[in-house]
Amino acid sequence: MKKRKLITRILFILIIFTAIATGIVYFVYNKEKPLLAFYLACCGGILVLNFFATLFLVRKNFK
């Protein structure tokens, strides 16, 4: 049970850091290179969705 809680906490931290970094990168690159900013934001969004899917599977299957 302790391992599950630790892994869940680590995944939440990764989700938060990735979302914040994606937002910062988007707003930094938005004026100079809007397509690059959009591309990097989409990549960050996909990574966050991947972390959420992993979090869901860990919570469901880790016993």
N, CA, C and O of each residue as an XYZ file, in Angstrom:
252
protein
N       0.820     -1.192      0.000
C       0.000      0.000      0.000
C       0.866      1.258      0.000
O       0.507      2.260     -0.618
N       2.013      1.206      0.697
C       2.888      2.372      0.730
C       3.489      2.665     -0.638
O       3.636      3.825     -1.023
N       3.837      1.599     -1.377
C       4.413      1.798     -2.706
C       3.414      2.458     -3.648
O       3.774      3.324     -4.445
N       2.175      2.047     -3.550
C       1.134      2.615     -4.407
C       0.979      4.107     -4.139
O       0.847      4.901     -5.069
N       0.997      4.480     -2.872
C       0.852      5.882     -2.504
C       2.063      6.692     -2.982
O       1.909      7.824     -3.440
N       3.248      6.122     -2.878
C       4.462      6.796     -3.321
C       4.451      7.014     -4.834
O       4.759      8.104     -5.314
N       4.097      5.971     -5.574
C       4.049      6.078     -7.032
C       2.984      7.083     -7.462
O       3.199      7.857     -8.395
N       1.847      7.073     -6.790
C       0.777      8.023     -7.095
C       1.243      9.450     -6.851
O       0.995     10.334     -7.670
N       1.909      9.676     -5.744
C       2.408     11.017     -5.430
C       3.443     11.479     -6.452
O       3.420     12.634     -6.878
N       4.342     10.592     -6.846
C       5.354     10.934     -7.847
C       4.692     11.281     -9.176
O       5.099     12.235     -9.840
N       3.680     10.519     -9.567
C       2.982     10.813    -10.819
C       2.251     12.147    -10.759
O       2.245     12.886    -11.744
N       1.633     12.472     -9.621
C       0.981     13.775     -9.478
C       1.999     14.912     -9.607
O       1.725     15.920    -10.257
N       3.164     14.749     -8.991
C       4.202     15.774     -9.082
C       4.682     15.928    -10.519
O       4.886     17.050    -10.983
N       4.865     14.822    -11.228
C       5.276     14.887    -12.632
C       4.220     15.579    -13.492
O       4.555     16.353    -14.389
N       2.950     15.302    -13.217
C       1.869     15.943    -13.965
C       1.888     17.450    -13.741
O       1.759     18.224    -14.689
N       2.046     17.858    -12.505
C       2.042     19.292    -12.189
C       3.249     19.986    -12.823
O       3.094     21.033    -13.451
N       4.446     19.419    -12.666
C       5.635     20.034    -13.254
C       5.550     20.104    -14.771
O       5.932     21.112    -15.364
N       5.060     19.060    -15.400
C       4.951     19.050    -16.853
C       3.939     20.082    -17.332
O       4.179     20.768    -18.326
N       2.820     20.201    -16.643
C       1.811     21.188    -17.033
C       2.339     22.614    -16.870
O       2.108     23.462    -17.731
N       3.042     22.878    -15.779
C       3.603     24.214    -15.571
C       4.671     24.518    -16.615
O       4.694     25.612    -17.178
N       5.549     23.563    -16.875
C       6.605     23.765    -17.871
C       6.017     23.956    -19.263
O       6.533     24.756    -20.044
N       4.957     23.243    -19.584
C       4.310     23.402    -20.887
C       3.722     24.796    -21.025
O       3.860     25.428    -22.073
N       3.074     25.275    -19.988
C       2.521     26.630    -20.027
C       3.595     27.686    -20.174
O       3.434     28.630    -20.947
N       4.695     27.541    -19.440
C       5.794     28.509    -19.536
C       6.402     28.505    -20.928
O       6.625     29.564    -21.514
N       6.670     27.321    -21.459
C       7.256     27.218    -22.799
C       6.321     27.823    -23.845
O       6.773     28.495    -24.772
N       5.031     27.587    -23.695
C       4.078     28.134    -24.663
C       4.110     29.660    -24.659
O       4.169     30.285    -25.718
N       4.071     30.256    -23.477
C       4.029     31.714    -23.416
C       5.363     32.361    -23.767
O       5.382     33.507    -24.216
N       6.480     31.659    -23.573
C       7.783     32.202    -23.957
C       7.944     32.204    -25.474
O       8.413     33.190    -26.043
N       7.566     31.128    -26.124
C       7.766     31.010    -27.567
C       6.600     31.540    -28.405
O       6.712     31.593    -29.630
N       5.520     31.922    -27.799
C       4.315     32.272    -28.534
C       4.516     33.466    -29.471
O       4.011     33.441    -30.593
N       5.231     34.502    -29.052
C       5.377     35.700    -29.876
C       6.400     35.518    -30.982
O       6.217     36.034    -32.085
N       7.479     34.788    -30.701
C       8.529     34.616    -31.698
C       8.192     33.536    -32.726
O       8.280     33.760    -33.933
N       7.813     32.390    -32.239
C       7.543     31.237    -33.109
C       6.246     30.586    -32.665
O       6.271     29.662    -31.852
N       5.118     31.045    -33.178
C       3.837     30.515    -32.696
C       3.614     29.037    -33.016
O       3.006     28.322    -32.218
N       4.094     28.568    -34.167
C       3.902     27.153    -34.495
C       4.737     26.246    -33.599
O       4.287     25.168    -33.209
N       5.951     26.680    -33.273
C       6.780     25.908    -32.353
C       6.147     25.882    -30.971
O       6.154     24.848    -30.302
N       5.599     27.013    -30.539
C       4.935     27.071    -29.236
C       3.740     26.126    -29.197
O       3.536     25.416    -28.212
N       2.958     26.116    -30.261
C       1.807     25.219    -30.327
C       2.243     23.759    -30.324
O       1.637     22.930    -29.645
N       3.281     23.445    -31.073
C       3.795     22.080    -31.138
C       4.279     21.608    -29.763
O       3.957     20.499    -29.336
N       5.054     22.455    -29.074
C       5.566     22.083    -27.763
C       4.444     21.961    -26.737
O       4.498     21.104    -25.854
N       3.430     22.813    -26.850
C       2.285     22.711    -25.941
C       1.517     21.411    -26.181
O       1.060     20.769    -25.235
N       1.381     21.035    -27.430
C       0.706     19.763    -27.738
C       1.512     18.572    -27.212
O       0.940     17.622    -26.677
N       2.821     18.622    -27.363
C       3.666     17.540    -26.839
C       3.555     17.450    -25.321
O       3.473     16.355    -24.765
N       3.553     18.591    -24.660
C       3.389     18.598    -23.211
C       2.027     18.077    -22.791
O       1.909     17.365    -21.793
N       0.991     18.433    -23.557
C      -0.359     17.947    -23.262
C      -0.467     16.437    -23.409
O      -1.103     15.766    -22.596
N       0.160     15.913    -24.451
C       0.161     14.458    -24.651
C       0.894     13.766    -23.498
O       0.468     12.710    -23.031
N       1.989     14.363    -23.049
C       2.733     13.790    -21.935
C       1.900     13.795    -20.651
O       1.923     12.828    -19.890
N       1.173     14.874    -20.416
C       0.302     14.941    -19.233
C      -0.801     13.889    -19.330
O      -1.107     13.224    -18.340
N      -1.396     13.731    -20.505
C      -2.420     12.693    -20.675
C      -1.842     11.296    -20.444
O      -2.507     10.431    -19.876
N      -0.620     11.085    -20.882
C       0.046      9.803    -20.661
C       0.258      9.558    -19.170
O       0.054      8.442    -18.691
N       0.664     10.588    -18.437
C       0.824     10.445    -16.987
C      -0.509     10.145    -16.312
O      -0.564      9.342    -15.380
N      -1.594     10.791    -16.779
C      -2.909     10.514    -16.202
C      -3.340      9.073    -16.470
O      -3.914      8.424    -15.596
N      -3.066      8.573    -17.675
C      -3.408      7.183    -17.983
C      -2.602      6.225    -17.108
O      -3.130      5.229    -16.613
N      -1.329      6.532    -16.924
C      -0.492      5.714    -16.058
C      -0.997      5.751    -14.623
O      -1.028      4.726    -13.942
N      -1.393      6.932    -14.167
C      -1.927      7.083    -12.815
C      -3.195      6.249    -12.643
O      -3.369      5.581    -11.624
N      -4.075      6.289    -13.635
C      -5.297      5.502    -13.577
C      -4.993      4.006    -13.512
O      -5.591      3.286    -12.712
N      -4.084      3.544    -14.334
C      -3.738      2.119    -14.346
C      -3.028      1.678    -13.077
O      -3.244      0.567    -12.595
N      -2.183      2.544    -12.537
C      -1.506      2.206    -11.285
C      -2.514      2.088    -10.155
O      -2.457      1.148     -9.363
N      -3.432      3.034    -10.078
C      -4.437      2.989     -9.008
C      -5.350      1.779     -9.140
O      -5.797      1.214     -8.141
N      -5.622      1.389    -10.370
C      -6.548      0.275    -10.592
C      -5.875     -1.086    -10.343
O      -6.487     -1.978     -9.756
N      -4.632     -1.246    -10.782
C      -4.016     -2.566    -10.787
C      -2.971     -2.814     -9.719
O      -2.616     -3.967     -9.472
N      -2.473     -1.788     -9.087
C      -1.410     -1.977     -8.102
C      -2.017     -2.359     -6.757
O      -2.734     -1.567     -6.146
N      -1.727     -3.571     -6.301
C      -2.305     -4.034     -5.040
C      -1.258     -4.399     -4.042
O      -1.584     -4.808     -2.928
